[in-house]
Amino acid sequence: MKEYFEKDAVSATLLKAVIKQSPVHAEERMKSFVPTANMKLGTAFHASILESEQFDELIAVSPMVDRRTKAGKELYSEFLETVGDKTVITFDQADVMLEMHKSYLAHPEVKRLLLQCSAFEFQSFFEFSGMECKAMIDMCDNEGTIVD
């Protein structure tokens, strides 16, 4: 996955940013990107579905501590020293993610797509109209259905 993020190519994320604002804004946003709390929750949910075997290597749930106290600050600081480059979510976000996961597993269309799809979490690099492009595909089947 590191190769994907390091490759200088047009992605859906970049195109969405261009449409929302301008090419200059999009380029700056991509350089200074900081994920929001909701984005981190989405990353955790995504990992719970499509990268469940690697979930613990990708996601860290912060301990429930009062970070206003000296002891809480110390515990949280010690926790942060152990997470490396994992996405950190709060304990409350972990609860929300688990409920989202239950809901997703109960949905019949999701079950059908999971059974139908044969490729999961892969990268594609290609040229389109003379531009280098890249895509991170969540799931697809042999008929051309792409699930994002």
SVG drawing of the C-alpha trace seen along z (x, -y; Angstrom):
<svg xmlns="http://www.w3.org/2000/svg" viewBox="-31 -27 38 43">
<polyline fill="none" stroke="black" stroke-width="0.4" points="0.0,0.0 2.9,-2.3 3.7,-2.2 0.2,-3.5 0.5,-6.6 4.0,-7.3 3.1,-7.1 2.6,-10.5 -0.6,-9.9 -4.2,-11.0 -6.6,-9.3 -10.3,-9.6 -9.5,-11.5 -7.5,-14.1 -10.3,-14.5 -12.9,-15.0 -10.8,-17.7 -10.4,-19.4 -14.1,-19.4 -14.9,-20.7 -12.4,-23.6 -9.6,-24.0 -6.5,-22.2 -4.3,-24.4 -6.5,-23.7 -6.5,-20.0 -2.7,-19.8 -2.3,-21.7 -4.9,-19.5 -3.1,-16.4 0.2,-17.7 -1.2,-18.7 -3.8,-16.0 -4.8,-15.3 -7.6,-12.8 -10.6,-13.8 -12.1,-11.7 -14.8,-10.5 -12.3,-9.6 -10.4,-7.6 -13.7,-5.8 -14.2,-5.1 -10.7,-3.7 -11.3,-1.4 -14.6,-0.2 -13.0,0.4 -10.2,2.4 -12.8,4.4 -14.5,5.5 -11.7,5.9 -8.6,6.3 -9.8,8.1 -6.7,10.3 -4.6,7.2 -6.9,5.1 -4.7,5.1 -1.7,4.0 -3.7,1.2 -5.9,-0.2 -5.3,-1.1 -8.0,-1.9 -7.1,-4.5 -7.6,-3.7 -10.4,-5.3 -8.4,-7.8 -9.1,-11.3 -6.5,-13.3 -7.1,-16.3 -5.3,-14.7 -1.5,-14.1 -2.0,-10.4 -4.3,-10.3 -2.0,-12.4 0.9,-10.0 -1.1,-6.9 -2.2,-8.4 1.3,-9.4 2.6,-5.9 -0.1,-4.5 0.8,-6.8 4.4,-5.6 3.3,-2.1 1.0,-2.7 3.6,-3.6 1.7,-4.5 -1.5,-2.8 -4.8,-4.8 -5.9,-5.7 -9.6,-5.7 -11.3,-6.4 -13.0,-3.7 -16.3,-5.3 -15.5,-5.1 -14.6,-1.4 -18.1,-0.8 -19.7,-2.7 -17.5,-0.7 -18.6,2.6 -22.3,1.6 -21.6,0.6 -19.9,3.9 -22.9,5.8 -25.3,3.9 -23.2,4.5 -23.0,8.2 -26.8,8.4 -27.4,6.7 -28.4,9.2 -26.9,7.2 -23.6,6.9 -23.6,10.7 -24.3,11.2 -21.5,8.9 -19.0,10.5 -19.8,13.9 -19.8,12.6 -16.5,10.7 -13.3,12.5 -10.7,9.8 -10.3,7.6 -8.1,4.6 -5.9,4.2 -4.2,1.4 -4.3,0.6 -1.9,-1.7 -2.7,-2.7 -2.5,-5.4 -5.7,-7.3 -5.6,-10.0 -1.9,-10.4 -2.1,-10.8 -0.7,-8.4 -3.6,-7.2 -4.0,-5.0 -6.9,-3.3 -7.4,-1.5 -10.2,1.0 -12.0,2.4 -13.7,5.3 -14.6,6.5 -16.0,9.5 -15.2,11.2 -18.1,9.4 -16.7,5.9 -18.6,4.9 -16.5,2.7 -17.5,2.1 -16.2,-0.9"/>
</svg>
